[in-house]
Amino acid sequence: MNPILRMLVDRHYATDPEDPAAVRAMPVVLRIERVDPPCRTDVLEAAAAAAVAVCLDPRAEPGGEWHDELVAWVRGRIRKVSRRARGAHWEAVQGLPGVTVSVGRAEVRAFVPGRVADLPKELSRLQISGSELPVDEPGEIPEGAYVLWLNPQVEMTAGKAAAQVGHASMLLAPTLSEEELKEWAAVDYRCAVRTPSPGEWDALLARPDAVVVRDAGYTEVDPGTATVAVYRG
C-alpha cells in the first residue's frame, strides 16, 4: 500500500504541534473568475480529485520529492485551506508543486502541504473568503466515480466544502484495493459530489462501511460535525 495511505488508516495519533508556527496544511486553490464562474458542483468534484491525486502521485512515493512533506503533514491533522484565484494570480500558482484537476469549466489545484508559516507569497496573497457559488443541479454520476455525499443539514461555503470533500477522497483511498485504486487512477480519481435528503443522510451514516469526515470545527461548523460521507459501493 502507498505509505501515505497506510498512515491515513489510523488517525488516532493525529495531533497539533505545540508550536503554532509548525502547523501544516494543504493549500487548495479554486479558480473562480469574475466573469462566467464555474458551477459549484464541478469545483467540488475537481477539489476532491486534486487532493487525493497529490497523495497518490509518484512524487509522493518514498524517495520522491514530495514524500517527506506529505508524511509530515499526514502525521498531524490533515488540514486543508481553500483559497480562490483568478487571472494572473491563478497562472502564478501553477508553478508551485501540486496537481491541477479540471471538471467541466472548473479548475482546482491542490498543492503539496507545508508549514502554514512558510506559505509562498503566490498563495498567501490569495483570499480565503469570497468562494461563494450558487447551488446547482448536478448531472448524471460519471462512470467510475465515487460519490461523496454532503451533509444536507449543514451550510458550507464552496471553499469549506472543497476542503471537506478533499478529506473524504483521501480517507476513501485506503479502503480501496490495489485494483480499485488503479481503476480510479485511470479516470483521474473522478468523484461525484451530491447532497442526499436528510433521511438518506442518516442511512449513510448508519452504514458500517461508510467513511465519514468529521470536522475539527475551526471554521464554519461545530467540532465533530459530520460533513461528508462516502462508501465503496
C-alpha positions as a Markdown table, in Angstrom:
| # | Residue | x | y | z |
|---|---|---|---|---|
| 1 | Met | 0.0 | 0.0 | 0.0 |
| 2 | Asn | 1.1 | 3.6 | -0.7 |
| 3 | Pro | 2.8 | 4.8 | 2.5 |
| 4 | Ile | 0.7 | 7.9 | 2.7 |
| 5 | Leu | -2.5 | 5.8 | 2.5 |
| 6 | Arg | -1.1 | 3.5 | 5.2 |
| 7 | Met | -0.7 | 6.4 | 7.5 |
| 8 | Leu | -4.2 | 7.5 | 6.8 |
| 9 | Val | -5.7 | 4.2 | 8.0 |
| 10 | Asp | -5.1 | 5.0 | 11.7 |
| 11 | Arg | -5.8 | 8.6 | 12.6 |
| 12 | His | -5.6 | 8.2 | 16.4 |
| 13 | Tyr | -2.2 | 9.7 | 16.5 |
| 14 | Ala | -3.2 | 12.9 | 14.7 |
| 15 | Thr | -2.4 | 15.9 | 16.9 |
| 16 | Asp | -1.5 | 19.6 | 16.5 |
| 17 | Pro | 2.2 | 20.6 | 17.1 |
| 18 | Glu | 2.9 | 22.6 | 20.3 |
| 19 | Asp | 4.3 | 25.4 | 18.2 |
| 20 | Pro | 1.6 | 27.1 | 16.2 |
| 21 | Ala | 4.1 | 28.1 | 13.6 |
| 22 | Ala | 4.7 | 24.4 | 12.8 |
| 23 | Val | 1.1 | 23.7 | 11.8 |
| 24 | Arg | 0.9 | 22.2 | 8.3 |
| 25 | Ala | -1.9 | 22.4 | 5.7 |
| 26 | Met | -2.6 | 21.5 | 2.1 |
| 27 | Pro | -3.4 | 24.6 | 0.1 |
| 28 | Val | -6.3 | 24.1 | -2.3 |
| 29 | Val | -6.9 | 26.9 | -4.9 |
| 30 | Leu | -10.2 | 27.2 | -6.7 |
| 31 | Arg | -10.2 | 29.1 | -10.0 |
| 32 | Ile | -13.2 | 31.4 | -9.7 |
| 33 | Glu | -13.1 | 34.1 | -12.4 |
| 34 | Arg | -15.2 | 37.2 | -12.0 |
| 35 | Val | -16.9 | 36.7 | -15.3 |
| 36 | Asp | -18.6 | 33.3 | -16.0 |
| 37 | Pro | -17.5 | 31.4 | -12.9 |
| 38 | Pro | -17.8 | 27.6 | -12.8 |
| 39 | Cys | -20.6 | 25.8 | -11.2 |
| 40 | Arg | -20.3 | 24.8 | -7.5 |
| 41 | Thr | -20.6 | 21.0 | -8.1 |
| 42 | Asp | -17.8 | 21.0 | -10.7 |
| 43 | Val | -15.5 | 22.9 | -8.3 |
| 44 | Leu | -16.1 | 20.5 | -5.5 |
| 45 | Glu | -15.6 | 17.4 | -7.7 |
| 46 | Ala | -12.3 | 18.9 | -9.0 |
| 47 | Ala | -11.1 | 19.7 | -5.5 |
| 48 | Ala | -11.9 | 16.1 | -4.3 |
| 49 | Ala | -9.9 | 14.6 | -7.2 |
| 50 | Ala | -7.0 | 17.0 | -6.8 |
| 51 | Ala | -6.4 | 16.4 | -3.1 |
| 52 | Val | -6.2 | 12.6 | -3.5 |
| 53 | Ala | -4.1 | 12.9 | -6.7 |
| 54 | Val | -1.4 | 14.8 | -4.8 |
| 55 | Cys | -1.2 | 11.9 | -2.2 |
| 56 | Leu | -1.1 | 9.2 | -4.9 |
| 57 | Asp | 1.3 | 11.0 | -7.3 |
| 58 | Pro | 4.5 | 9.1 | -8.0 |
| 59 | Arg | 6.4 | 12.0 | -6.4 |
| 60 | Ala | 4.7 | 11.1 | -3.1 |
| 61 | Glu | 6.4 | 7.7 | -3.0 |
| 62 | Pro | 9.4 | 7.0 | -0.8 |
| 63 | Gly | 12.4 | 8.8 | -2.3 |
| 64 | Gly | 10.1 | 11.1 | -4.2 |
| 65 | Glu | 10.4 | 14.9 | -4.0 |
| 66 | Trp | 7.0 | 15.3 | -2.2 |
| 67 | His | 7.3 | 12.3 | 0.2 |
| 68 | Asp | 8.7 | 14.0 | 3.3 |
| 69 | Glu | 6.4 | 16.9 | 3.2 |
| 70 | Leu | 3.3 | 14.7 | 2.8 |
| 71 | Val | 4.5 | 12.4 | 5.6 |
| 72 | Ala | 5.0 | 15.3 | 8.0 |
| 73 | Trp | 1.5 | 16.6 | 7.1 |
| 74 | Val | -0.3 | 13.3 | 7.5 |
| 75 | Arg | 1.3 | 12.7 | 10.9 |
| 76 | Gly | -0.7 | 15.6 | 12.2 |
| 77 | Arg | -4.2 | 16.8 | 11.4 |
| 78 | Ile | -5.0 | 16.7 | 7.7 |
| 79 | Arg | -5.8 | 20.4 | 7.4 |
| 80 | Lys | -6.7 | 22.0 | 4.1 |
| 81 | Val | -7.1 | 25.7 | 3.4 |
| 82 | Ser | -9.0 | 26.7 | 0.3 |
| 83 | Arg | -8.3 | 29.9 | -1.5 |
| 84 | Arg | -9.7 | 31.5 | -4.6 |
| 85 | Ala | -7.8 | 32.9 | -7.6 |
| 86 | Arg | -8.4 | 34.4 | -11.0 |
| 87 | Gly | -6.5 | 35.7 | -13.9 |
| 88 | Ala | -2.7 | 36.2 | -13.4 |
| 89 | His | -2.9 | 35.0 | -9.8 |
| 90 | Trp | -4.2 | 31.7 | -11.0 |
| 91 | Glu | -1.5 | 31.4 | -13.6 |
| 92 | Ala | 1.2 | 32.3 | -10.9 |
| 93 | Val | 0.4 | 29.3 | -8.7 |
| 94 | Gln | 0.7 | 26.8 | -11.5 |
| 95 | Gly | 4.5 | 26.7 | -11.0 |
| 96 | Leu | 4.2 | 25.6 | -7.4 |
| 97 | Pro | 4.3 | 21.8 | -6.7 |
| 98 | Gly | 0.8 | 20.3 | -6.9 |
| 99 | Val | -1.8 | 18.8 | -9.2 |
| 100 | Thr | -4.5 | 20.7 | -11.2 |
| 101 | Val | -7.7 | 19.0 | -12.0 |
| 102 | Ser | -10.4 | 20.2 | -14.4 |
| 103 | Val | -14.1 | 19.2 | -14.2 |
| 104 | Gly | -16.4 | 20.9 | -16.7 |
| 105 | Arg | -15.4 | 24.6 | -16.6 |
| 106 | Ala | -13.9 | 24.3 | -13.1 |
| 107 | Glu | -10.2 | 24.1 | -12.3 |
| 108 | Val | -8.7 | 23.4 | -8.9 |
| 109 | Arg | -5.1 | 22.9 | -7.9 |
| 110 | Ala | -4.1 | 21.1 | -4.7 |
| 111 | Phe | -0.6 | 21.7 | -3.5 |
| 112 | Val | 2.0 | 19.8 | -1.6 |
| 113 | Pro | 1.3 | 20.5 | 2.1 |
| 114 | Gly | 3.7 | 22.6 | 4.1 |
| 115 | Arg | 4.0 | 24.8 | 7.2 |
| 116 | Val | 1.4 | 27.5 | 7.1 |
| 117 | Ala | 4.1 | 29.9 | 8.3 |
| 118 | Asp | 6.1 | 29.2 | 5.2 |
| 119 | Leu | 3.4 | 29.6 | 2.6 |
| 120 | Pro | 4.7 | 31.0 | -0.7 |
| 121 | Lys | 3.6 | 34.6 | -1.4 |
| 122 | Glu | 1.8 | 33.4 | -4.6 |
| 123 | Leu | -0.5 | 31.5 | -2.2 |
| 124 | Ser | -0.6 | 33.8 | 0.8 |
| 125 | Arg | -1.8 | 36.7 | -1.2 |
| 126 | Leu | -4.9 | 34.8 | -2.3 |
| 127 | Gln | -8.2 | 35.4 | -0.5 |
| 128 | Ile | -9.7 | 32.7 | 1.6 |
| 129 | Ser | -13.1 | 34.3 | 1.7 |
| 130 | Gly | -15.3 | 35.0 | -1.3 |
| 131 | Ser | -15.7 | 31.5 | -2.6 |
| 132 | Glu | -19.5 | 31.6 | -2.6 |
| 133 | Leu | -21.1 | 29.8 | -5.6 |
| 134 | Pro | -24.8 | 29.1 | -6.0 |
| 135 | Val | -26.1 | 25.6 | -5.6 |
| 136 | Asp | -26.7 | 24.0 | -8.9 |
| 137 | Glu | -28.4 | 20.9 | -10.3 |
| 138 | Pro | -25.7 | 18.2 | -11.0 |
| 139 | Gly | -26.0 | 15.9 | -13.9 |
| 140 | Glu | -25.6 | 12.1 | -14.0 |
| 141 | Ile | -22.9 | 10.4 | -12.0 |
| 142 | Pro | -19.8 | 9.8 | -14.2 |
| 143 | Glu | -18.7 | 6.3 | -14.8 |
| 144 | Gly | -16.1 | 5.1 | -12.4 |
| 145 | Ala | -16.7 | 8.0 | -10.0 |
| 146 | Tyr | -17.1 | 7.6 | -6.2 |
| 147 | Val | -20.0 | 9.6 | -4.8 |
| 148 | Leu | -19.2 | 11.9 | -1.9 |
| 149 | Trp | -22.3 | 12.9 | 0.0 |
| 150 | Leu | -22.6 | 16.3 | 1.6 |
| 151 | Asn | -24.5 | 16.7 | 4.9 |
| 152 | Pro | -27.8 | 18.3 | 3.8 |
| 153 | Gln | -28.3 | 19.9 | 7.2 |
| 154 | Val | -25.0 | 21.9 | 7.2 |
| 155 | Glu | -24.4 | 25.0 | 5.2 |
| 156 | Met | -20.8 | 25.5 | 3.9 |
| 157 | Thr | -19.2 | 27.9 | 1.6 |
| 158 | Ala | -17.7 | 26.4 | -1.6 |
| 159 | Gly | -14.2 | 26.8 | -0.1 |
| 160 | Lys | -15.1 | 24.9 | 3.1 |
| 161 | Ala | -16.9 | 22.2 | 1.2 |
| 162 | Ala | -13.9 | 21.8 | -1.2 |
| 163 | Ala | -11.7 | 21.1 | 1.8 |
| 164 | Gln | -14.2 | 18.6 | 3.2 |
| 165 | Val | -14.6 | 16.6 | 0.0 |
| 166 | Gly | -10.8 | 16.6 | -0.3 |
| 167 | His | -10.7 | 15.0 | 3.1 |
| 168 | Ala | -13.3 | 12.4 | 2.0 |
| 169 | Ser | -11.5 | 11.4 | -1.1 |
| 170 | Met | -8.2 | 10.9 | 0.8 |
| 171 | Leu | -9.9 | 8.9 | 3.6 |
| 172 | Leu | -11.7 | 6.7 | 1.0 |
| 173 | Ala | -8.5 | 5.8 | -0.8 |
| 174 | Pro | -7.0 | 3.5 | 1.9 |
| 175 | Thr | -10.2 | 1.4 | 1.9 |
| 176 | Leu | -9.8 | 0.5 | -1.7 |
| 177 | Ser | -7.9 | -2.5 | -3.1 |
| 178 | Glu | -4.9 | -2.0 | -5.3 |
| 179 | Glu | -7.1 | -2.9 | -8.3 |
| 180 | Glu | -9.7 | -0.4 | -7.3 |
| 181 | Leu | -7.1 | 2.3 | -6.9 |
| 182 | Lys | -5.7 | 1.5 | -10.4 |
| 183 | Glu | -9.2 | 1.8 | -11.9 |
| 184 | Trp | -9.8 | 5.0 | -10.1 |
| 185 | Ala | -6.5 | 6.4 | -11.2 |
| 186 | Ala | -7.5 | 5.5 | -14.8 |
| 187 | Val | -10.4 | 8.0 | -14.6 |
| 188 | Asp | -8.2 | 10.6 | -12.8 |
| 189 | Tyr | -9.7 | 10.0 | -9.4 |
| 190 | Arg | -13.1 | 11.1 | -10.6 |
| 191 | Cys | -15.6 | 12.0 | -7.8 |
| 192 | Ala | -19.2 | 13.0 | -7.9 |
| 193 | Val | -20.5 | 15.3 | -5.2 |
| 194 | Arg | -24.1 | 15.1 | -4.3 |
| 195 | Thr | -26.5 | 16.1 | -1.5 |
| 196 | Pro | -28.9 | 13.5 | -0.2 |
| 197 | Ser | -32.1 | 14.0 | 1.6 |
| 198 | Pro | -31.9 | 14.1 | 5.5 |
| 199 | Gly | -33.3 | 10.6 | 5.6 |
| 200 | Glu | -30.8 | 9.3 | 3.1 |
| 201 | Trp | -28.0 | 11.1 | 5.0 |
| 202 | Asp | -29.0 | 9.3 | 8.3 |
| 203 | Ala | -28.9 | 6.0 | 6.4 |
| 204 | Leu | -25.5 | 6.7 | 5.0 |
| 205 | Leu | -24.1 | 7.4 | 8.5 |
| 206 | Ala | -25.5 | 4.2 | 9.8 |
| 207 | Arg | -23.7 | 2.1 | 7.1 |
| 208 | Pro | -20.8 | 0.1 | 8.7 |
| 209 | Asp | -18.7 | 0.6 | 5.5 |
| 210 | Ala | -19.2 | 4.4 | 5.4 |
| 211 | Val | -16.2 | 6.7 | 5.5 |
| 212 | Val | -17.3 | 9.8 | 7.4 |
| 213 | Val | -15.5 | 13.2 | 7.6 |
| 214 | Arg | -15.9 | 14.8 | 11.0 |
| 215 | Asp | -14.7 | 18.4 | 11.1 |
| 216 | Ala | -12.4 | 19.8 | 13.8 |
| 217 | Gly | -14.6 | 22.9 | 14.0 |
| 218 | Tyr | -12.0 | 25.6 | 13.3 |
| 219 | Thr | -14.3 | 27.3 | 10.7 |
| 220 | Glu | -18.0 | 27.4 | 9.8 |
| 221 | Val | -19.2 | 24.3 | 11.6 |
| 222 | Asp | -19.1 | 22.9 | 15.1 |
| 223 | Pro | -16.4 | 20.5 | 16.2 |
| 224 | Gly | -17.3 | 16.9 | 15.4 |
| 225 | Thr | -19.8 | 17.8 | 12.7 |
| 226 | Ala | -20.2 | 15.1 | 10.0 |
| 227 | Thr | -19.7 | 16.9 | 6.8 |
| 228 | Val | -19.2 | 14.3 | 4.1 |
| 229 | Ala | -19.9 | 10.5 | 3.8 |
| 230 | Val | -18.7 | 8.1 | 1.2 |
| 231 | Tyr | -18.7 | 4.3 | 0.8 |
| 232 | Arg | -17.1 | 1.9 | -1.7 |
| 233 | Gly | -20.4 | 0.6 | -3.2 |
